[in-house]
């Protein structure tokens, strides 16, 4: 097979992820090179993600490069991938998931329960904001954007008392020693797709599709498929406070999900299970259960807040 071109963002984490896939391809006897592409999300480092108002803000230009045949595949964090894939593209592989949990990094070593009253916690995620405030109403959530290194620097500079990041990202960057506390899913359900890498390519490029199939992890794909089906059925991609965690346990696909008020004043959480082959149906069914339990009201409120910020 020819030398492949891997499209990637230029952040340290994105480059690690692309290099990881490149190494996996090398194990299969295929050479590849990285093509760094700047995305819309990279151009708004000082803005709140919710206020940018762009769907697929971190992958749009990568997908355009795929469709324009400037790259042969693109590596994404699955949490950045919208629930709708453009015509002509396919997620040929979803790699084995790493740790799905969120992690707290504090300046003085305090855990979530022992942070002082009114402590400032930095995050750009409405999902994290809502769950943190549901757990502790006294906390002050401060919008914080930038890559992992930037956020850690802002923490060290005293802009906030703590930050919350994906544990998988800290692990990949060799920054696990900075973690103060790993937040269990009972406190902070992860984002849809968190901890998993997806590899996208052109649907009609059969050699590349067949090659990438060797990197696909069926249990992770089932879990991510259920989470994405749930998210699509709930709200279709706008940033709202939704957490979900799918995993295969003893042969059954278990899915937890929660919809919250942005200010942490309300939380609706449910669980369902089914066979892994029924991942899409499971996600849709759990979404319907959440909606019937009142999640539609919280999503409408979050949507109005989103539009007012855009």
C-alpha positions as CSV (number, residue, x, y, z in Angstrom):
1,X,0.0,0.0,0.0
2,X,1.1,3.6,-0.7
3,X,2.4,5.9,2.0
4,X,-0.7,7.3,3.7
5,X,-1.4,10.8,4.8
6,X,-2.9,11.3,8.3
7,X,-4.8,14.5,8.8
8,X,-4.5,15.9,12.4
9,X,-4.8,19.1,14.4
10,X,-1.6,20.6,15.6
11,X,-2.1,20.5,19.4
12,X,0.2,18.3,21.5
13,X,-2.7,16.0,22.3
14,X,-3.9,15.7,18.7
15,X,-0.3,15.0,17.5
16,X,0.1,12.3,20.2
17,X,-3.1,10.7,18.9
18,X,-2.0,10.8,15.3
19,X,1.4,9.5,16.1
20,X,-0.3,6.6,18.0
21,X,-2.3,5.7,15.0
22,X,0.8,6.0,12.8
23,X,2.6,3.5,15.0
24,X,-0.4,1.1,14.9
25,X,-0.3,1.4,11.1
26,X,3.5,0.7,11.1
27,X,2.7,-2.5,13.0
28,X,0.6,-3.5,10.1
29,X,3.4,-2.7,7.7
30,X,2.0,0.5,6.4
31,X,4.0,3.8,6.4
32,X,2.2,7.1,7.0
33,X,3.0,10.8,7.4
34,X,1.3,13.5,9.4
35,X,-0.4,16.5,7.7
36,X,-1.2,19.2,10.3
37,X,-4.4,21.2,9.6
38,X,-5.6,24.2,11.5
39,X,-9.3,23.9,12.4
40,X,-11.9,26.5,13.3
41,X,-11.7,25.5,17.0
42,X,-7.9,26.2,17.1
43,X,-8.6,29.8,15.9
44,X,-10.9,30.6,18.9
45,X,-8.7,29.8,21.8
46,X,-9.9,32.7,23.8
47,X,-13.6,32.1,23.2
48,X,-16.1,29.9,25.0
49,X,-16.7,26.9,22.9
50,X,-20.5,27.3,23.5
51,X,-20.3,30.8,22.1
52,X,-18.5,29.8,18.8
53,X,-21.7,28.3,17.4
54,X,-20.0,25.9,14.9
55,X,-20.9,22.3,14.5
56,X,-17.8,20.0,14.4
57,X,-15.6,23.0,15.2
58,X,-12.5,20.8,15.8
59,X,-12.9,18.5,12.8
60,X,-14.6,20.4,9.9
61,X,-11.4,21.3,8.1
62,X,-10.0,17.8,8.6
63,X,-13.1,16.4,6.9
64,X,-12.8,18.9,4.1
65,X,-9.2,17.8,3.5
66,X,-10.4,14.2,3.4
67,X,-13.1,15.0,0.8
68,X,-10.6,17.0,-1.2
69,X,-8.2,14.0,-1.1
70,X,-5.5,16.0,0.5
71,X,-5.2,13.4,3.3
72,X,-6.2,9.7,3.3
73,X,-7.4,9.5,6.9
74,X,-8.0,11.7,9.9
75,X,-7.7,11.0,13.6
76,X,-10.3,12.5,16.0
77,X,-11.1,12.5,19.6
78,X,-14.6,10.9,19.4
79,X,-16.0,13.5,21.7
80,X,-15.3,16.1,19.0
81,X,-17.2,14.2,16.3
82,X,-20.7,15.4,15.5
83,X,-23.4,12.7,15.4
84,X,-23.9,13.2,11.7
85,X,-21.0,12.2,9.4
86,X,-20.7,14.0,6.0
87,X,-21.7,12.1,2.9
88,X,-18.8,10.3,1.4
89,X,-17.0,9.8,4.8
90,X,-17.0,6.9,7.3
91,X,-15.7,6.2,10.7
92,X,-13.7,3.2,9.6
93,X,-12.2,2.5,13.1
94,X,-13.0,3.4,16.7
95,X,-9.9,2.3,18.7
96,X,-10.1,0.7,22.1
97,X,-11.2,3.2,24.6
98,X,-9.0,4.4,27.4
99,X,-10.1,5.9,30.7
100,X,-13.4,7.6,30.3
101,X,-13.4,9.6,33.5
102,X,-12.8,13.3,34.2
103,X,-10.0,14.3,36.5
104,X,-9.6,17.2,38.9
105,X,-6.3,19.1,39.1
106,X,-6.2,21.6,42.0
107,X,-3.5,24.1,42.8
108,X,-3.2,23.2,46.5
109,X,-3.9,19.5,46.4
110,X,-7.6,19.8,47.6
111,X,-10.1,17.3,46.3
112,X,-13.6,18.2,45.0
113,X,-15.1,17.7,48.5
114,X,-12.4,19.7,50.3
115,X,-12.0,22.7,48.0
116,X,-12.9,25.9,49.9
117,X,-16.4,27.4,49.7
118,X,-16.7,29.4,46.5
119,X,-13.7,27.9,44.9
120,X,-13.2,28.7,41.2
121,X,-13.1,25.7,38.9
122,X,-12.1,26.2,35.3
123,X,-13.8,24.4,32.5
124,X,-15.3,25.2,29.0
125,X,-17.7,22.3,29.2
126,X,-21.4,22.9,30.1
127,X,-21.6,19.2,31.0
128,X,-18.8,19.5,33.5
129,X,-20.1,22.8,34.8
130,X,-23.6,21.3,35.4
131,X,-22.4,18.2,37.2
132,X,-19.9,20.1,39.4
133,X,-22.7,22.5,40.5
134,X,-25.1,19.6,41.0
135,X,-22.5,18.1,43.4
136,X,-21.5,21.4,45.0
137,X,-23.7,24.4,44.5
138,X,-21.2,26.8,46.2
139,X,-18.5,26.3,43.5
140,X,-17.8,29.1,41.0
141,X,-17.3,27.7,37.5
142,X,-15.0,29.9,35.4
143,X,-14.9,29.6,31.5
144,X,-11.5,28.3,30.6
145,X,-10.3,27.5,27.1
146,X,-7.1,26.4,25.5
147,X,-5.1,23.2,25.2
148,X,-4.1,21.1,28.2
149,X,-0.8,22.9,28.8
150,X,-2.5,26.3,28.6
151,X,-5.1,25.3,31.1
152,X,-2.5,23.9,33.5
153,X,-0.5,27.2,33.2
154,X,-3.6,29.2,34.0
155,X,-4.2,27.0,37.1
156,X,-0.6,27.6,38.2
157,X,-0.9,31.3,37.7
158,X,-3.8,31.4,40.2
159,X,-6.6,32.2,37.7
160,X,-8.6,29.3,39.3
161,X,-8.3,27.0,42.3
162,X,-8.8,23.8,40.2
163,X,-9.6,22.6,36.6
164,X,-11.3,19.6,35.3
165,X,-9.9,17.7,32.3
166,X,-10.3,14.3,30.6
167,X,-8.1,11.8,32.4
168,X,-7.3,10.1,29.1
169,X,-5.8,13.3,27.7
170,X,-3.6,13.8,30.7
171,X,-2.5,10.2,30.6
172,X,-1.6,10.5,26.9
173,X,0.5,13.6,27.5
174,X,2.4,12.1,30.4
175,X,0.7,14.5,32.9
176,X,-1.0,11.9,35.1
177,X,1.1,13.0,38.0
178,X,-0.8,16.4,38.0
179,X,-4.1,14.7,38.8
180,X,-5.4,15.5,42.3
181,X,-8.6,13.3,42.1
182,X,-10.2,11.1,39.5
183,X,-13.9,11.9,39.4
184,X,-16.1,8.8,39.4
185,X,-19.0,8.6,36.9
186,X,-21.4,8.8,39.8
187,X,-20.2,12.5,40.1
188,X,-19.2,13.3,36.6
189,X,-20.5,11.2,33.6
190,X,-18.1,11.7,30.7
191,X,-18.9,13.3,27.4
192,X,-20.2,11.2,24.6
193,X,-17.1,9.5,23.0
194,X,-14.7,10.6,25.7
195,X,-11.5,8.5,25.9
196,X,-11.9,7.0,22.4
197,X,-10.1,7.8,19.1
198,X,-12.0,7.6,15.8
199,X,-10.3,7.2,12.4
200,X,-12.3,8.7,9.5
201,X,-11.7,8.1,5.8
202,X,-13.4,8.3,2.5
203,X,-16.2,5.7,2.2
204,X,-15.1,4.7,-1.3
205,X,-11.5,4.2,-0.4
206,X,-11.8,0.4,0.1
207,X,-8.1,-0.4,0.7
208,X,-7.9,2.2,3.5
209,X,-11.3,1.1,5.0
210,X,-10.2,-2.5,5.1
211,X,-6.8,-1.6,6.6
212,X,-8.4,0.5,9.3
213,X,-10.8,-2.2,10.2
214,X,-7.9,-4.0,11.9
215,X,-7.7,-1.1,14.4
216,X,-11.4,-1.2,15.3
217,X,-12.4,-2.4,18.7
218,X,-15.9,-3.9,18.6
219,X,-16.8,-3.3,22.3
220,X,-15.8,0.3,22.2
221,X,-17.6,0.8,18.9
222,X,-20.8,-0.6,20.5
223,X,-20.5,1.7,23.5
224,X,-19.8,4.8,21.4
225,X,-22.5,4.0,19.0
226,X,-25.1,3.8,21.8
227,X,-23.8,7.1,23.3
228,X,-24.0,8.9,19.9
229,X,-27.5,7.5,19.2
230,X,-28.6,8.8,22.5
231,X,-27.1,12.3,21.9
232,X,-28.6,12.4,18.4
233,X,-32.1,11.6,19.8
234,X,-31.8,14.2,22.5
235,X,-30.5,17.2,20.7
236,X,-28.5,16.5,17.6
237,X,-25.2,18.1,18.4
238,X,-25.6,21.5,20.1
239,X,-23.6,21.8,23.2
240,X,-25.9,21.0,26.1
241,X,-25.3,19.4,29.6
242,X,-25.5,15.7,28.6
243,X,-23.2,13.0,30.0
244,X,-23.2,9.4,28.9
245,X,-21.2,6.3,29.5
246,X,-21.6,3.0,27.6
247,X,-19.6,-0.1,28.3
248,X,-19.9,-3.9,27.8
249,X,-20.3,-5.8,31.1
250,X,-20.6,-9.6,31.1
251,X,-21.7,-9.5,27.5
252,X,-24.4,-6.8,28.0
253,X,-24.1,-3.2,26.8
254,X,-24.9,-0.9,29.7
255,X,-25.6,2.7,29.1
256,X,-25.8,5.5,31.8
257,X,-26.9,9.0,30.8
258,X,-27.8,12.2,32.5
259,X,-29.3,15.5,31.3
260,X,-28.8,18.5,33.7
261,X,-29.7,22.1,34.0
262,X,-26.7,24.3,33.2
263,X,-26.6,25.8,36.6
264,X,-26.7,22.4,38.3
265,X,-30.2,23.0,39.8
266,X,-31.7,19.8,38.3
267,X,-30.4,16.4,37.1
268,X,-32.3,13.6,35.4
269,X,-30.3,10.3,35.2
270,X,-31.2,6.9,33.9
271,X,-29.6,3.6,33.0
272,X,-30.6,0.9,30.4
273,X,-29.0,-2.3,29.0
274,X,-29.2,-4.4,25.9
275,X,-27.2,-6.6,23.6
276,X,-24.2,-4.9,21.9
277,X,-25.7,-5.5,18.5
278,X,-28.7,-3.3,19.5
279,X,-26.5,-0.3,20.4
280,X,-28.5,2.3,18.3
281,X,-31.8,1.1,19.6
282,X,-30.5,1.2,23.2
283,X,-29.3,4.8,22.9
284,X,-32.6,5.9,21.3
285,X,-34.6,4.1,24.0
286,X,-32.7,5.6,26.8
287,X,-33.0,9.1,25.3
288,X,-36.8,8.6,25.1
289,X,-36.9,7.6,28.8
290,X,-34.9,10.7,29.7
291,X,-37.3,12.9,27.7
292,X,-40.3,11.4,29.3
293,X,-38.8,12.0,32.7
294,X,-38.5,15.7,32.0
295,X,-35.2,16.1,30.2
296,X,-36.9,17.9,27.3
297,X,-37.5,20.9,29.6
298,X,-33.8,21.1,30.6
299,X,-32.7,20.8,27.0
300,X,-35.0,23.6,25.9
301,X,-33.6,25.8,28.6
302,X,-30.0,24.9,27.6
303,X,-30.8,25.6,24.0
304,X,-32.2,29.1,24.8
305,X,-29.1,29.8,26.8
306,X,-26.9,28.5,24.0
307,X,-28.6,30.8,21.4
308,X,-28.3,33.8,23.7
309,X,-24.5,33.4,24.0
310,X,-24.0,32.8,20.2
